[in-house]
Amino acid sequence: MTCPPPPSLRLHIDSDALAQNWRTLDAMSGAARAGAAVKADCYGLGVDRCLPVLHEAGCRDFFVAHWSEVPGVIAHVPAQRLSVLHGLLGADDVRFARETGVRPVIDSLRQARLWSEGGGGACDLMVDTGINRLGIAPAELADPSIQALEVRVLMSHLACADEDAAMNARQLAVFRDCIPAVAHEETSLANSAGVALGSDYAFDLTRPGLSLYGGIPRPELEDRIAQVAYPQAALIQVRDIAAGASVGYNATFTAGEDMRIGVVSLGYADGILRSWGGAHFTHGERRLPILGKVSMDMIVLDLSAAPELAEGDWLDLPYRLPDAAQQTTLSQYELLTVLGNRFG
Ligand SMILES: *Cc1c(COP(=O)(O)O)cnc(C)c1O
C-alpha cells in the first residue's frame, strides 16, 4: 500500500534544544556525567527522534522502565549502556537481559537471586533511601545475594528533589552510608531536579529525564532549560456562526455575537485533555481562544483575532511546560507522556 499523507497534527521537536538541555544538565552535574531517562518513548516525544540527538550530544548512559522498551532503544545506542529500572520479574526477563547485554537494575533480594541463578553478570542495584517504591532496603545490602552481585551502578532515587524538603538531605545521608556496604563501580542519585540541588547530589552519574525534554522542576533550571516539544495542528474547517449559536458537546459555549470559528484536528485522544478548555492556540502573536469542550479528535477555536485564516493553515498550542502545567493543572511529566501517537 502507498504511504498515507502526512497527518494534520504534528509534534515539532527542537533537536537543538534537546541537545543543549542535555549539555546543560551534564555541565550542571559537575564532575559527574549526565545520562538520560528515555523511558516511555522518551517521555512521549519519540525514541527514534530523541535518542540519536542525545547520543550525538555526548550522552552515553540510558534508562528505561520495561524490557519491552529495550529494542527501540538499542536500535540507536549500545545495549551495554542501557539499564532497565524495573529489574527482573521472571526467567524470561533474565534470558532477555543476558541475550541483549542490557543491565537489569536489581530492586529486591528475590531479583538478586533470580539474576545470579540465571547466570548473572553486570547489573545495577537500586537501594531505596526513603521513596518506598523500588529498591532494596539499606539493611539488605549485607545480604549474601546482594554481595554476590557484579554491580556497575549503585543507585537510589529522590522523592522530593523538586521541593526544598528536608527529605533531600536525609536521603543523601542514607545513600552515602550505603556506598561502603557493597562493591560497585559507580554511584548515581540525582534526577533532573536532583541535578539542580548541587554537586553533593551528583555522584558519578546523573539520570535526568524531564528537563531534557523541556521540563523545569526547580527555579534553578528556569533560564537554562529550553522548550523541546511544540504541538501544532492544521485548521480542517472554518465557519461563521451567528449570535446565539453554540459550540461543541453539551453546548457549553454560546456566541454572544456573529463570529468566525475554526476547527483544528487534535483532541484528547492526542493528549490535549479537557483541562485545556479555556486556553488558546496561537498564530504568530495572535491568540485564538478554545471554545467549548475539547473533543476526542477536534478543538474549536475563536478566529476573531485572525479572520483571514483558512483550512490548511497551521496553528500552535503554547506548550512551555511550566506554563502549560499551571494552565491545565497537569504535571509537566503528564503533559509530555500523555501526548498521543497520531502526531506526524
Ligand atoms: C524517571 C526516573 C528518572 C528521571 O527523573 P526526572 O524527574 O524525569 O528527571 C531518574 N531515575 C529514576 C529511577 C527514574 O525512575
The ligand as an SDF file (V2000), in Angstrom:
LIG
                    3D

 15 15  0  0  0  0  0  0  0  0999 V2000
   12.1760    8.5270   35.7020 C   0  0  0  0  0  0  0  0  0  0  0  0
   13.3830    8.3800   36.5370 C   0  0  0  0  0  0  0  0  0  0  0  0
   14.4080    9.3280   36.4550 C   0  0  0  0  0  0  0  0  0  0  0  0
   14.2620   10.6350   35.7140 C   0  0  0  0  0  0  0  0  0  0  0  0
   13.5330   11.5310   36.5300 O   0  0  0  0  0  0  0  0  0  0  0  0
   13.1520   13.0260   36.0840 P   0  0  0  0  0  0  0  0  0  0  0  0
   12.4610   13.5760   37.2650 O   0  0  0  0  0  0  0  0  0  0  0  0
   12.2580   12.8780   34.8910 O   0  0  0  0  0  0  0  0  0  0  0  0
   14.4070   13.7240   35.7450 O   0  0  0  0  0  0  0  0  0  0  0  0
   15.5750    9.0670   37.1460 C   0  0  0  0  0  0  0  0  0  0  0  0
   15.7110    7.9400   37.9030 N   0  0  0  0  0  0  0  0  0  0  0  0
   14.7240    7.0280   38.0260 C   0  0  0  0  0  0  0  0  0  0  0  0
   14.9370    5.8420   38.8840 C   0  0  0  0  0  0  0  0  0  0  0  0
   13.5270    7.2170   37.3690 C   0  0  0  0  0  0  0  0  0  0  0  0
   12.5400    6.3310   37.5030 O   0  0  0  0  0  0  0  0  0  0  0  0
  1  2  1  0
  2  3  1  0
  2 14  2  0
  3  4  1  0
  3 10  2  0
  4  5  1  0
  5  6  1  0
  6  7  2  0
  6  8  1  0
  6  9  1  0
 10 11  1  0
 11 12  2  0
 12 13  1  0
 12 14  1  0
 14 15  1  0
M  END
$$$$
